[in-house]
Amino acid sequence: MSDLQIEEATLDEAVAELSTLHDWLRWTTSQFASSGIFFGHGTDNAWDEAVSLLLPALSLPIDAPKELMHARLTSTEKNRLAGLIAERINDCTPVPYLTNTAWFAGMPFYVDERVLIPRSPFAELIANKFSPWLEQPQSVNRILDLCTGSACIAIALAQAFETAQVDAVDISYEALEVADININDYMLSDRVLPIQSDVFSGVPGQKYDLIVANPPYVDAEDMADLPREFHHEPELGLASGHDGLDVTRTILEHASNHLTDNGLLFVEVGNSMVHMDALYPGAPFEWVEFEQGGLGVFVISKVQLDTYFAK
């Protein structure tokens, strides 16, 4: 639970006495700041959290004109906001699940509790078309997005590589239902194909110029310490054994068979990068340094995979 539950009387007082959008943003910020909720699903402070909840709930853009801040709300609108604020504080439900919207690579995506909330640093790599590792982005014809979830990475890849086919695979049928919503929303069903697959099991014999993997990578110790907000997310998308690398082991074992001769594999392992050296001593992983924040993404080529794992 959060440290402070918001009481019904407090919500009733807000509905009765707060009039404008600005009033509600100020009050909600104060409630969030004093409640002990965890920020980490798109924002890192109480004000931005309030903005990201209230404006979409009123069907307003996040960057709504300042003039709208003084607009008065109806009783129906105020009661709706009060209910969402209570759910955010009392149940620790992340805002993207309350608004069914999360942002990745500057694009909005539908999300619900069938998928993780996007927060991968892969957005920066995609924007840079994987430079400097990928020397000829125009030569990329086929891409595999492993553990696609909402398909946000797959869709961003399809936008960046405009002629490439993208296979978006996930073990979860429920996640693929969400992926399908987003693929259709972006009208990319001709180039982004959702496939049920346990890592590579659903794409036998297929080869790709680029494989991008954001697998489950939270180790047992971190799973035990996660804030309550993360328990709204599917555990299947987070936990990956004692050291967080169970799925990554499978990826590395089989990736070479699914890469073209000049193919590249990018894998996100987050904090579990601390276990990689012990597991793969001397491996030629190159760890990506991000300008916009983030860590735990490595790149390795097919040639390097073949050389290292042939030892």
C-alpha positions in Angstrom: 0.0 0.0 0.0 1.0 3.6 -0.4 1.9 5.4 2.9 -1.3 7.4 2.9 -4.7 6.3 1.7 -6.9 9.1 0.4 -10.2 9.1 2.2 -13.7 9.5 0.7 -14.3 12.7 2.7 -11.2 14.3 1.2 -12.4 13.5 -2.3 -15.9 14.8 -1.6 -14.4 18.0 -0.3 -12.3 18.4 -3.5 -15.4 17.8 -5.7 -17.4 20.4 -3.8 -14.7 23.1 -3.5 -12.3 22.8 -6.5 -13.6 24.5 -9.7 -11.0 24.8 -12.4 -8.5 22.5 -14.1 -5.7 24.4 -12.4 -7.3 23.9 -9.0 -7.4 20.1 -9.7 -3.8 19.9 -10.9 -2.6 21.8 -7.8 -4.6 19.7 -5.4 -3.7 16.4 -7.1 0.0 17.3 -7.1 -0.2 17.8 -3.3 -2.1 14.6 -2.8 0.4 12.6 -4.9 3.4 14.2 -3.2 2.2 13.3 0.3 0.9 9.8 -0.5 4.1 7.8 -0.9 3.2 6.5 -4.4 6.1 5.5 -6.7 6.8 7.6 -9.8 8.5 5.6 -12.6 6.0 4.8 -15.3 6.5 7.9 -17.5 7.1 10.6 -14.9 9.4 11.2 -12.0 7.5 13.8 -9.9 4.1 14.6 -8.6 3.2 17.5 -10.9 4.0 15.6 -14.1 2.1 12.6 -12.7 -1.0 14.8 -12.1 -0.8 16.3 -15.6 -0.4 12.9 -17.2 -3.5 11.6 -15.4 -5.9 14.6 -15.4 -5.5 15.9 -18.9 -6.0 12.6 -20.8 -8.9 11.8 -18.5 -10.5 15.0 -19.8 -9.6 14.2 -23.4 -7.2 17.1 -23.5 -3.6 17.0 -24.8 -0.7 17.0 -22.4 0.4 20.3 -23.8 -3.0 21.9 -23.6 -3.0 25.8 -23.9 -2.5 27.6 -20.6 -5.9 29.3 -21.1 -7.6 26.0 -20.5 -6.1 25.9 -17.0 -8.8 28.3 -15.8 -11.7 26.4 -17.4 -14.3 25.2 -14.9 -15.1 21.5 -14.7 -18.6 19.9 -14.5 -19.6 17.8 -11.5 -19.4 14.7 -13.7 -15.9 15.5 -14.7 -14.8 16.2 -11.2 -16.3 13.0 -9.9 -14.5 11.1 -12.7 -11.1 12.7 -11.7 -11.7 12.0 -8.0 -12.2 8.3 -8.8 -9.0 8.1 -10.9 -7.0 9.9 -8.2 -8.3 7.5 -5.6 -7.4 4.5 -7.7 -3.9 5.9 -8.3 -3.2 6.5 -4.6 -5.1 3.7 -2.9 -4.4 0.9 -5.4 -1.1 2.2 -6.6 -2.3 1.7 -10.2 0.1 3.3 -12.7 -1.3 6.2 -14.6 -0.9 4.6 -18.1 -3.3 1.8 -17.0 -5.8 4.4 -15.8 -5.6 6.4 -19.1 -4.9 3.4 -21.3 -2.1 5.5 -22.9 1.6 5.3 -22.8 4.3 7.1 -24.8 7.3 5.6 -26.5 9.6 7.1 -29.1 7.3 10.2 -29.1 4.2 8.1 -30.0 1.1 7.2 -28.0 0.2 3.5 -27.5 -2.8 1.7 -26.1 -1.8 -0.2 -22.9 -3.6 -2.1 -20.2 -2.6 -4.7 -17.6 -2.0 -7.4 -20.2 1.3 -5.7 -21.2 4.2 -3.9 -19.5 4.2 -0.1 -19.7 6.8 1.1 -22.2 10.0 2.6 -20.7 12.8 1.2 -22.8 15.9 3.2 -23.8 15.6 1.4 -27.2 13.7 4.6 -28.3 17.0 6.4 -28.6 18.6 3.6 -30.6 15.7 3.5 -33.0 15.8 7.3 -33.5 19.5 7.0 -34.4 18.8 3.9 -36.6 21.2 1.9 -34.4 24.2 4.1 -35.5 27.2 3.5 -35.4 26.7 -0.3 -35.3 24.3 -0.5 -38.2 26.3 0.9 -41.1 23.7 0.6 -43.8 20.2 1.0 -42.4 18.8 1.0 -45.9 19.9 -2.6 -46.3 17.6 -3.8 -43.4 14.8 -5.9 -44.9 13.7 -8.0 -41.9 13.6 -7.2 -38.2 12.6 -9.3 -35.3 11.2 -7.7 -32.1 11.4 -10.3 -29.3 9.0 -10.0 -26.4 7.1 -7.3 -28.1 4.4 -6.7 -25.5 2.3 -3.7 -26.7 4.3 -3.7 -30.0 5.6 -0.2 -29.3 9.2 -1.1 -30.2 8.0 -3.1 -33.3 5.9 -0.1 -34.5 8.7 2.4 -33.9 11.1 0.1 -35.8 8.6 0.0 -38.7 8.4 3.8 -38.7 12.2 4.1 -38.7 12.9 1.4 -41.3 10.2 2.2 -43.8 10.6 -0.7 -46.1 11.4 -3.4 -43.5 9.1 -6.2 -42.4 8.9 -6.5 -38.6 7.9 -9.8 -36.8 6.6 -8.9 -33.4 6.7 -12.0 -31.2 5.6 -12.7 -27.6 4.8 -15.8 -25.6 1.6 -14.1 -24.2 -1.5 -14.3 -26.3 -3.0 -11.6 -24.2 -0.1 -9.3 -24.9 -0.5 -10.0 -28.6 -4.1 -8.8 -28.4 -2.8 -5.5 -27.2 -0.1 -5.5 -29.9 -2.8 -6.0 -32.5 -4.7 -3.0 -31.3 -1.6 -0.8 -31.7 -0.5 -2.3 -35.0 -4.0 -1.6 -36.5 -4.1 1.9 -34.9 -0.9 2.8 -36.8 -2.2 1.0 -40.0 0.9 -1.2 -40.1 -0.7 -4.6 -40.4 0.9 -5.0 -43.8 4.5 -4.7 -42.3 4.3 -5.6 -38.6 3.2 -9.2 -37.9 2.3 -10.3 -34.3 3.4 -13.9 -33.7 2.9 -16.1 -30.6 6.3 -17.5 -29.9 8.4 -18.6 -26.9 11.6 -16.7 -27.9 12.3 -18.2 -31.4 9.9 -21.2 -31.3 7.3 -19.4 -33.5 9.8 -18.3 -36.2 11.6 -21.5 -37.2 14.1 -21.1 -40.0 13.5 -17.3 -40.2 16.5 -15.0 -40.5 16.7 -11.3 -39.7 19.1 -8.4 -40.4 18.3 -7.0 -37.0 17.0 -8.6 -33.8 15.9 -6.3 -31.0 15.0 -8.0 -27.7 13.5 -6.5 -24.5 12.9 -9.7 -22.6 12.0 -10.1 -18.9 15.1 -9.4 -16.9 14.3 -8.6 -13.3 16.2 -10.9 -10.9 14.6 -12.5 -7.9 16.0 -10.0 -5.4 14.7 -7.0 -7.4 11.3 -8.7 -7.9 10.9 -9.0 -4.1 11.7 -5.3 -3.7 9.6 -3.8 -6.5 7.2 -1.0 -5.6 3.5 -1.9 -5.6 2.9 -0.2 -8.9 4.9 -2.8 -10.7 2.7 -5.6 -9.4 0.0 -4.3 -11.7 2.2 -5.3 -14.6 2.3 -9.0 -15.9 5.0 -10.9 -13.9 5.6 -12.9 -17.1 7.1 -9.7 -18.6 9.3 -8.9 -15.6 10.7 -11.9 -13.8 13.4 -14.1 -15.4 14.9 -16.4 -12.8 17.3 -16.0 -10.0 19.7 -13.7 -11.9 17.2 -12.2 -14.3 18.8 -13.8 -17.4 16.9 -17.0 -18.0 15.3 -15.6 -21.3 18.5 -13.9 -22.3 20.4 -17.2 -22.1 18.0 -18.7 -24.6 18.2 -15.7 -26.9 22.0 -15.9 -27.0 22.0 -19.6 -27.5 19.9 -19.5 -30.6 20.2 -15.9 -32.0 22.9 -16.7 -34.5 20.7 -19.2 -36.3 18.2 -16.4 -36.9 20.6 -13.6 -38.0 21.8 -12.9 -41.6 25.5 -12.9 -42.2 25.9 -9.2 -41.2 23.1 -9.3 -38.7 23.1 -7.6 -35.3 21.5 -8.5 -32.0 20.5 -5.8 -29.4 19.3 -7.0 -26.0 18.1 -5.1 -23.0 18.9 -6.7 -19.6 18.6 -3.6 -17.3 20.1 -4.0 -13.9 20.8 -7.7 -14.6 23.8 -6.5 -16.6 25.8 -7.0 -13.3 25.4 -10.8 -13.8 26.6 -10.9 -17.4 30.4 -10.9 -16.9 30.2 -13.9 -14.6 27.9 -15.8 -16.9 29.8 -14.9 -20.1 33.4 -14.2 -19.2 35.3 -12.4 -22.0 32.2 -12.2 -24.3 32.4 -9.4 -26.9 29.3 -7.6 -25.7 29.4 -3.8 -26.4 27.3 -1.9 -23.9 25.4 1.0 -25.3 25.9 4.5 -23.7 22.7 6.5 -23.9 22.5 10.3 -24.0 18.9 10.4 -22.7 19.4 8.0 -19.8 19.1 4.3 -19.5 21.5 1.4 -19.2 21.8 -2.4 -19.7 21.6 -2.7 -23.5 24.3 -4.6 -25.3 25.0 -5.3 -29.0 26.7 -8.3 -30.5 27.0 -9.4 -34.2 26.3 -12.8 -35.7 30.1 -13.2 -36.4 30.9 -12.4 -32.7 28.2 -14.8 -31.5 29.5 -17.6 -33.7 33.1 -17.0 -32.6 32.3 -16.8 -28.9 29.9 -19.6 -28.6 32.0 -21.9 -30.8 34.7 -22.0 -28.1 
